[in-house]
């Protein structure tokens, strides 16, 4: 609950310090909202949110080796009443769709100007959902019956968030060691994820998987 004359509180969950500081300054300059806490990982975010009880959490999807959607799921499972606006580098419909299924109230990309990000925050704080007009059009087109989609990549929808992240890193040419280090997992765990990905997208070799990932990245732009 917000007391009379009290500004809505915002918690920033972002692992890049400079961006987090920029967002904090930007928000604290506004007459109608204030930053009540910040975090750079999921555990810290849960603690800060439970302590400060903000009305809004501004959450990056990529938190070091973690996925911001795991924070959203934890908030929902704990019945913590906070709205979530995803702030991400990715403007892809598949990620936006996953975010809303996980329970977020808004999705905005980092390359948007400050006024757009602030507008998205105010819209979510007012109890509404937020998605940019361009993203709404993209998502609706992909969800529409008979929408033209490359059938070759429809199987990607079956991947988990972690599997999707691994496929993306493979497509960027990262080595197995680099992927394991980036995601803070063992090589054995990575091998298990690779097997799951290959099974879900019906691919049988590492070279085929790499080619598939590279093509997928190039075709999505």
N, C-alpha and C positions, 0 to 999 in steps of 0.2 A: 504493500500500500504506500501511496505517496501522501505525505502530510501536506496541509495547505501551505502554499507558497514555497514548497520544496521542488527542486528540479528533478526530473527523472534521472536515475542513475544508470550509467553505462560501464560495463566491464569490457576491456579490450583483451582479446586472446590472439596474440600475434607473436611469432618467434623472431621477427626481424626488429631489433631494437630501434633503429632509426625510424622505421615506418611507425612503430608503436608510439614513439615519442611525438612524431608528427601528428598522428591521429589524436593523441591526448591533448596537444596544444590546440588543435583545430576544434575539438569538441568543447573544451573548457572555455573557449572564446564565445560559445553560443549562449544566448540568454535563457534557453529552454532545455538544457541538458548539461550533465556534468559527469566526469569520469570518477567512479568510485573505487576502481581497482584495475589491475592489469596482470597478465600471466603469459608465459611463453610455452606452457605445456598443459596437458589435460588435467593432471592431478592438482597442479597449482591453481588452475582455472576453477575446478570444482570447489576448492577450499575458499578462494576469493569470492565466488558467487554465493556460496552458502553463508559466508561471513557478512557480505555487504548487501545481499538481497537486491540486486539491480533489477530494473525493469527491462533492460536490453543487454544482450551479450553480442559483441561484434567479433565474429569468429573466423579466423583464417582456416582454410581446409588443410593446408600443408604445415604441420607443426613438427619440425625436425623429422623424426621417424614416425610421427603419429598422424592420424587422420582426424581432422576437426569434427567429422560426423560422429566419431566415437564419443566425443564430448556431448554432442547433441543427444545421442542415445542414452548416455548416462544421466543427463539432466531429466530426460523424460522418464526413465525407469525410477528415478528418485522423486519424481513428481515435484520438481523445483519449478515454481512459476516464473519463468523468465523467457521473454521472446528472444529469438536468435536470428540475427542477420548475418549471413555468410558473406565474407569479403575475400575474394579469390582472384588469382591470376587467370583462371580458366573460364572462358565464356561458351563452354560447350553445353548443349542441351542435355546430354546424358548425365553430366555432373549436376546440373540444376535439378533435373528430375529426381535424382537420387537424394539430393539435399532436401527437397520438399517432402519426399517420402519418409525421410528420417525425422521430420518434424520441425523444420525451420520455417520462419515466417517471411524471410526475404533472402534474395541472392543478388549481389552486386559485385562487379569486377573492379579490381584495383586501378585499372587504367582510366576509370571514369573521373571527371573533375570533382573537386571537393563538394561543390554545390549538389551534385547528383548523389554522392554518398550521404551527405547530410539529409537530403530529401528522402532517401530510402530509409534512413534511421527514423526520421519523423513519421513517415508513413507506417512503419512497423510499430513505433511507440503509440500511434493512434489506434492500434488494433487491427490494421489492415495488412494485407500481404503485399510484398514488393517483388517485382521482376521487371526489368527494362522492357520497353516496347519491342525492341529487336529480338530479345530473348523469348518473349512471349510468342512472337510470330514463329521463331525457330522451333520452340517446344511444341506448339500446337500443330505445326506442319508435320513434325515427326510422329506425333501421337495420332494424327488423323487417319482413319481407315483408308487403306490403299495408298498411303503416302509413299512416294518413290524413295526407297532406301536400298542401299547396296546390300543385297542378301548375304554377301560374303562376310559382312561385319555385324550382322544381326546377333550373332552368338556372343558378341562382346557384352551385350546387355545382361548376360548370365554371370559375368565376373563380379566378384566381391570388390569392395573399394581397394583393398590391399592388392588383389590380383590385377586390377586396372592400373594401379600405380606401377607395378612391376612391368606390365606390358608396355607402358609408356617409357619407362627407363630402358627397356630392351630396344624399343624403337629409336631411342636417342643414341644407341650404340654403346651404352654403358656395359662394362664387363660384369661378370657375375660377382667378383670381389667388390667392385664399386657399388653395385646394387645392394649387396648384403651390408656393406658399411653405411650406405645412405639410409637404409631402413632399419639399421641396428638389429639385424637378424643373422642367424648362422647360415653357413653355406648349405647345411642339411635342410634347414627350414626353407631356404630359397628354392632348393631342388624340389621340395614337396609342392611349393606354390607353382613352380614351372609345370610339374606333372598335371596339376589341377587345371591350369590354364590350357594346356595342350588338349586335355580331354574335353573341356568345355567348348573350345573352338574347333575341335576335330582336326588337330594337327599332330603329326607323329614324330617329328624330329626337331632338334634344337635349331638347325639352319632354317627349316620351314617356319618356325615360330619367329625367328629374327626377321625373316623376309616379310612375314605377315604383319609384324609390329611396325616395321619401317613403312610399308605401304599404307597401313592404317593411318599413321601420323601424317604422311604426305597428302593423303586424300581428304583428311579432315581440315587441312589448311593450317 
